[in-house]
């Protein structure tokens, strides 16, 4: 029983509709919802519902909604554009079939506007930017941990009279653990820095070729 997202015409709430039965009861206001599959007005309403899910970053819900629309309305270019965008976010690259279908059914001005659609999946770009910020934060934390570990690894072993009051074995063990931690942190830090560099290089390349998610949402609202 495949479920699709729909928007209640009474309260505006998002509900799940059995795509086979084509009906549901809104869980928020108990208003019956019936899918009119033959109505072009209803297609636009469903497209708008999918766009709303996309704007709210409910990527899985939006993906399912656009995918269902392409199956029921295979000549609707907005459905194909939406699914291409979603596949770009969920898989890291847009589905070529979706892009081809988008170009096949879209009006000429939309075809021209799509431009580098294949090169820069918009949601993929957004995820890369989030990854970059996360890596920067993790690297900062690792550097702080490294400084502390290096401080403990450099604790001098006391000699002479002061050594009588020092547990040398315990101190040596602490230094060894600190040295091992320094090595582990440096290794992880190097991996994170390389990944951040690679991520930022991809972002830089995409910025010169692609367009933001809002641009594609505006195309869907066109």
C-alpha positions as a Markdown table, in Angstrom:
| # | Residue | x | y | z |
|---|---|---|---|---|
| 1 | Unk | 0.0 | 0.0 | 0.0 |
| 2 | Unk | 2.2 | 2.9 | -1.3 |
| 3 | Unk | 1.4 | 6.1 | 0.6 |
| 4 | Unk | 1.8 | 9.6 | -0.8 |
| 5 | Unk | 1.8 | 13.0 | 1.0 |
| 6 | Unk | -1.1 | 15.3 | 0.4 |
| 7 | Unk | -2.2 | 18.6 | 1.9 |
| 8 | Unk | -5.7 | 18.9 | 3.5 |
| 9 | Unk | -7.8 | 21.5 | 1.7 |
| 10 | Unk | -9.5 | 22.4 | 4.9 |
| 11 | Unk | -6.8 | 22.9 | 7.5 |
| 12 | Unk | -3.6 | 22.7 | 5.4 |
| 13 | Unk | -2.2 | 19.8 | 7.3 |
| 14 | Unk | 0.0 | 17.2 | 5.6 |
| 15 | Unk | -1.6 | 13.7 | 5.5 |
| 16 | Unk | -0.7 | 10.4 | 4.0 |
| 17 | Unk | -3.0 | 9.0 | 1.2 |
| 18 | Unk | -3.2 | 5.5 | -0.1 |
| 19 | Unk | -2.2 | 6.1 | -3.7 |
| 20 | Unk | -4.2 | 3.1 | -4.8 |
| 21 | Unk | -7.4 | 3.9 | -3.0 |
| 22 | Unk | -6.9 | 7.7 | -3.5 |
| 23 | Unk | -8.6 | 8.7 | -0.3 |
| 24 | Unk | -7.9 | 9.5 | 3.3 |
| 25 | Unk | -9.2 | 11.2 | 6.4 |
| 26 | Unk | -7.2 | 14.2 | 7.7 |
| 27 | Unk | -5.8 | 13.3 | 11.1 |
| 28 | Unk | -6.0 | 16.9 | 12.2 |
| 29 | Unk | -9.5 | 18.0 | 11.3 |
| 30 | Unk | -11.2 | 14.7 | 10.2 |
| 31 | Unk | -12.0 | 16.2 | 6.8 |
| 32 | Unk | -12.2 | 13.5 | 4.0 |
| 33 | Unk | -9.6 | 13.9 | 1.3 |
| 34 | Unk | -10.2 | 12.3 | -2.2 |
| 35 | Unk | -7.7 | 12.4 | -5.0 |
| 36 | Unk | -9.2 | 13.4 | -8.3 |
| 37 | Unk | -6.8 | 11.8 | -10.7 |
| 38 | Unk | -8.3 | 13.4 | -13.8 |
| 39 | Unk | -8.2 | 17.0 | -12.6 |
| 40 | Unk | -5.3 | 19.2 | -13.8 |
| 41 | Unk | -6.1 | 21.5 | -10.8 |
| 42 | Unk | -5.5 | 18.6 | -8.5 |
| 43 | Unk | -2.2 | 17.8 | -10.2 |
| 44 | Unk | -1.1 | 21.4 | -9.5 |
| 45 | Unk | -2.2 | 21.0 | -5.9 |
| 46 | Unk | -0.2 | 17.8 | -5.5 |
| 47 | Unk | 2.8 | 19.5 | -7.1 |
| 48 | Unk | 2.5 | 22.4 | -4.6 |
| 49 | Unk | 2.2 | 19.9 | -1.7 |
| 50 | Unk | 5.4 | 18.2 | -2.9 |
| 51 | Unk | 7.1 | 21.6 | -3.1 |
| 52 | Unk | 6.0 | 22.5 | 0.4 |
| 53 | Unk | 7.6 | 19.2 | 1.6 |
| 54 | Unk | 10.8 | 20.2 | -0.3 |
| 55 | Unk | 10.9 | 23.7 | 1.3 |
| 56 | Unk | 10.4 | 22.1 | 4.7 |
| 57 | Unk | 13.4 | 19.9 | 3.9 |
| 58 | Unk | 11.3 | 16.7 | 4.2 |
| 59 | Unk | 13.4 | 15.3 | 1.4 |
| 60 | Unk | 12.1 | 11.7 | 1.8 |
| 61 | Unk | 8.5 | 12.8 | 1.7 |
| 62 | Unk | 9.1 | 15.1 | -1.2 |
| 63 | Unk | 10.9 | 12.3 | -3.1 |
| 64 | Unk | 8.0 | 9.9 | -2.6 |
| 65 | Unk | 5.5 | 12.6 | -3.7 |
| 66 | Unk | 7.3 | 13.5 | -6.9 |
| 67 | Unk | 8.0 | 9.8 | -7.7 |
| 68 | Unk | 4.3 | 9.0 | -7.4 |
| 69 | Unk | 3.4 | 12.0 | -9.6 |
| 70 | Unk | 5.7 | 10.8 | -12.4 |
| 71 | Unk | 4.0 | 7.4 | -12.3 |
| 72 | Unk | 0.5 | 8.9 | -12.5 |
| 73 | Unk | 1.2 | 11.9 | -14.7 |
| 74 | Unk | 4.2 | 10.8 | -16.8 |
| 75 | Unk | 4.1 | 13.9 | -19.1 |
| 76 | Unk | 4.1 | 16.4 | -16.2 |
| 77 | Unk | 7.6 | 18.1 | -16.5 |
| 78 | Unk | 7.3 | 19.5 | -13.0 |
| 79 | Unk | 7.0 | 16.1 | -11.5 |
| 80 | Unk | 10.2 | 15.0 | -13.4 |
| 81 | Unk | 12.1 | 18.1 | -12.4 |
| 82 | Unk | 11.1 | 17.5 | -8.7 |
| 83 | Unk | 12.2 | 13.9 | -8.8 |
| 84 | Unk | 15.5 | 14.8 | -10.5 |
| 85 | Unk | 16.1 | 17.4 | -7.7 |
| 86 | Unk | 15.3 | 14.8 | -5.1 |
| 87 | Unk | 17.5 | 12.1 | -6.6 |
| 88 | Unk | 20.3 | 14.7 | -6.7 |
| 89 | Unk | 19.9 | 15.1 | -2.9 |
| 90 | Unk | 19.4 | 11.5 | -1.9 |
| 91 | Unk | 21.9 | 9.8 | -4.2 |
| 92 | Unk | 24.5 | 12.5 | -4.8 |
| 93 | Unk | 23.7 | 12.9 | -8.5 |
| 94 | Unk | 20.5 | 13.5 | -10.5 |
| 95 | Unk | 18.8 | 10.5 | -12.2 |
| 96 | Unk | 19.5 | 10.9 | -16.0 |
| 97 | Unk | 16.1 | 9.5 | -16.9 |
| 98 | Unk | 14.4 | 12.2 | -14.8 |
| 99 | Unk | 16.5 | 14.9 | -16.4 |
| 100 | Unk | 15.8 | 13.6 | -19.9 |
| 101 | Unk | 12.0 | 13.5 | -19.1 |
| 102 | Unk | 12.2 | 17.0 | -17.7 |
| 103 | Unk | 13.7 | 18.3 | -20.9 |
| 104 | Unk | 11.3 | 16.3 | -23.1 |
| 105 | Unk | 8.1 | 17.7 | -21.6 |
| 106 | Unk | 9.2 | 21.2 | -20.3 |
| 107 | Unk | 8.4 | 24.3 | -22.3 |
| 108 | Unk | 11.4 | 26.0 | -24.0 |
| 109 | Unk | 11.9 | 28.7 | -21.4 |
| 110 | Unk | 12.2 | 26.1 | -18.6 |
| 111 | Unk | 14.6 | 24.0 | -20.7 |
| 112 | Unk | 16.8 | 27.1 | -21.2 |
| 113 | Unk | 16.6 | 27.9 | -17.4 |
| 114 | Unk | 17.7 | 24.4 | -16.3 |
| 115 | Unk | 21.2 | 25.0 | -17.7 |
| 116 | Unk | 23.7 | 23.0 | -15.7 |
| 117 | Unk | 21.1 | 21.0 | -13.9 |
| 118 | Unk | 23.0 | 17.7 | -14.3 |
| 119 | Unk | 26.3 | 19.2 | -13.1 |
| 120 | Unk | 25.0 | 20.6 | -9.8 |
| 121 | Unk | 22.3 | 18.7 | -7.9 |
| 122 | Unk | 21.1 | 21.5 | -5.5 |
| 123 | Unk | 20.4 | 19.4 | -2.4 |
| 124 | Unk | 23.7 | 17.6 | -2.9 |
| 125 | Unk | 25.3 | 21.0 | -2.7 |
| 126 | Unk | 23.4 | 21.9 | 0.5 |
| 127 | Unk | 24.5 | 18.6 | 2.1 |
| 128 | Unk | 28.2 | 19.3 | 1.1 |
| 129 | Unk | 28.0 | 22.7 | 2.8 |
| 130 | Unk | 26.6 | 21.1 | 5.9 |
| 131 | Unk | 29.4 | 18.5 | 5.8 |
| 132 | Unk | 32.0 | 21.2 | 5.5 |
| 133 | Unk | 30.7 | 23.1 | 8.6 |
| 134 | Unk | 30.5 | 19.8 | 10.6 |
| 135 | Unk | 34.1 | 18.9 | 9.6 |
| 136 | Unk | 35.4 | 22.4 | 10.6 |
| 137 | Unk | 33.7 | 22.0 | 14.0 |
| 138 | Unk | 35.2 | 18.5 | 14.5 |
| 139 | Unk | 38.7 | 19.7 | 13.5 |
| 140 | Unk | 38.5 | 22.5 | 16.0 |
| 141 | Unk | 37.5 | 20.1 | 18.7 |
| 142 | Unk | 40.4 | 17.7 | 17.7 |
| 143 | Unk | 42.9 | 20.5 | 17.9 |
| 144 | Unk | 41.8 | 21.4 | 21.4 |
| 145 | Unk | 42.1 | 17.7 | 22.4 |
| 146 | Unk | 45.5 | 17.5 | 20.7 |
| 147 | Unk | 46.8 | 20.5 | 22.7 |
| 148 | Unk | 45.7 | 19.0 | 26.0 |
| 149 | Unk | 47.2 | 15.5 | 25.1 |
| 150 | Unk | 50.5 | 17.1 | 24.1 |
| 151 | Unk | 50.6 | 18.9 | 27.4 |
| 152 | Unk | 50.2 | 15.7 | 29.3 |
| 153 | Unk | 52.8 | 13.9 | 27.2 |
| 154 | Unk | 55.4 | 16.4 | 28.0 |
| 155 | Unk | 55.2 | 16.2 | 31.8 |
| 156 | Unk | 58.8 | 15.9 | 33.0 |
| 157 | Unk | 59.9 | 13.0 | 35.2 |
| 158 | Unk | 61.3 | 14.4 | 38.4 |
| 159 | Unk | 64.8 | 13.5 | 39.6 |
| 160 | Unk | 66.8 | 13.9 | 42.7 |
| 161 | Unk | 65.1 | 14.6 | 46.0 |
| 162 | Unk | 61.7 | 15.4 | 44.4 |
| 163 | Unk | 61.6 | 12.0 | 42.8 |
| 164 | Unk | 61.2 | 10.4 | 46.2 |
| 165 | Unk | 57.7 | 11.8 | 46.3 |
| 166 | Unk | 56.8 | 10.9 | 42.8 |
| 167 | Unk | 55.3 | 7.6 | 41.5 |
| 168 | Unk | 57.6 | 7.2 | 38.5 |
| 169 | Unk | 55.7 | 4.2 | 37.1 |
| 170 | Unk | 52.4 | 6.0 | 37.3 |
| 171 | Unk | 53.8 | 9.1 | 35.6 |
| 172 | Unk | 55.4 | 7.0 | 32.8 |
| 173 | Unk | 52.1 | 5.3 | 32.2 |
| 174 | Unk | 50.3 | 8.6 | 32.0 |
| 175 | Unk | 52.9 | 9.9 | 29.5 |
| 176 | Unk | 52.6 | 6.8 | 27.4 |
| 177 | Unk | 48.9 | 7.0 | 27.3 |
| 178 | Unk | 49.1 | 10.7 | 26.4 |
| 179 | Unk | 51.6 | 10.0 | 23.6 |
| 180 | Unk | 49.4 | 7.3 | 22.2 |
| 181 | Unk | 46.4 | 9.7 | 22.3 |
| 182 | Unk | 48.5 | 12.3 | 20.5 |
| 183 | Unk | 49.3 | 9.9 | 17.7 |
| 184 | Unk | 45.6 | 8.8 | 17.4 |
| 185 | Unk | 44.4 | 12.4 | 17.3 |
| 186 | Unk | 46.9 | 13.5 | 14.7 |
| 187 | Unk | 45.9 | 10.6 | 12.5 |
| 188 | Unk | 42.2 | 11.4 | 12.8 |
| 189 | Unk | 43.0 | 15.1 | 12.4 |
| 190 | Unk | 44.8 | 14.4 | 9.1 |
| 191 | Unk | 41.9 | 12.4 | 7.8 |
| 192 | Unk | 39.4 | 15.1 | 8.7 |
| 193 | Unk | 41.5 | 17.9 | 7.1 |
| 194 | Unk | 41.9 | 15.9 | 3.9 |
| 195 | Unk | 38.2 | 15.3 | 3.7 |
| 196 | Unk | 37.4 | 18.9 | 4.4 |
| 197 | Unk | 39.8 | 20.0 | 1.7 |
| 198 | Unk | 38.2 | 17.6 | -0.8 |
| 199 | Unk | 34.7 | 18.7 | 0.2 |
| 200 | Unk | 35.5 | 22.4 | -0.1 |
| 201 | Unk | 37.1 | 21.8 | -3.6 |
| 202 | Unk | 33.8 | 20.1 | -4.7 |
| 203 | Unk | 31.8 | 23.0 | -3.3 |
| 204 | Unk | 34.0 | 25.6 | -5.0 |
| 205 | Unk | 33.6 | 23.8 | -8.4 |
| 206 | Unk | 29.8 | 23.4 | -8.0 |
| 207 | Unk | 29.4 | 27.1 | -7.1 |
| 208 | Unk | 30.8 | 28.1 | -10.5 |
| 209 | Unk | 28.5 | 25.8 | -12.4 |
| 210 | Unk | 25.3 | 25.3 | -10.3 |
| 211 | Unk | 22.3 | 27.2 | -8.9 |
| 212 | Unk | 20.8 | 27.2 | -5.4 |
| 213 | Unk | 17.8 | 25.1 | -4.4 |
| 214 | Unk | 15.6 | 28.1 | -4.3 |
| 215 | Unk | 16.2 | 28.6 | -8.1 |
| 216 | Unk | 14.8 | 25.1 | -8.8 |
| 217 | Unk | 11.8 | 25.6 | -6.4 |
| 218 | Unk | 11.0 | 28.8 | -8.4 |
| 219 | Unk | 11.0 | 26.7 | -11.6 |
| 220 | Unk | 8.5 | 24.3 | -10.0 |
| 221 | Unk | 6.3 | 27.2 | -9.0 |
| 222 | Unk | 6.5 | 28.7 | -12.6 |
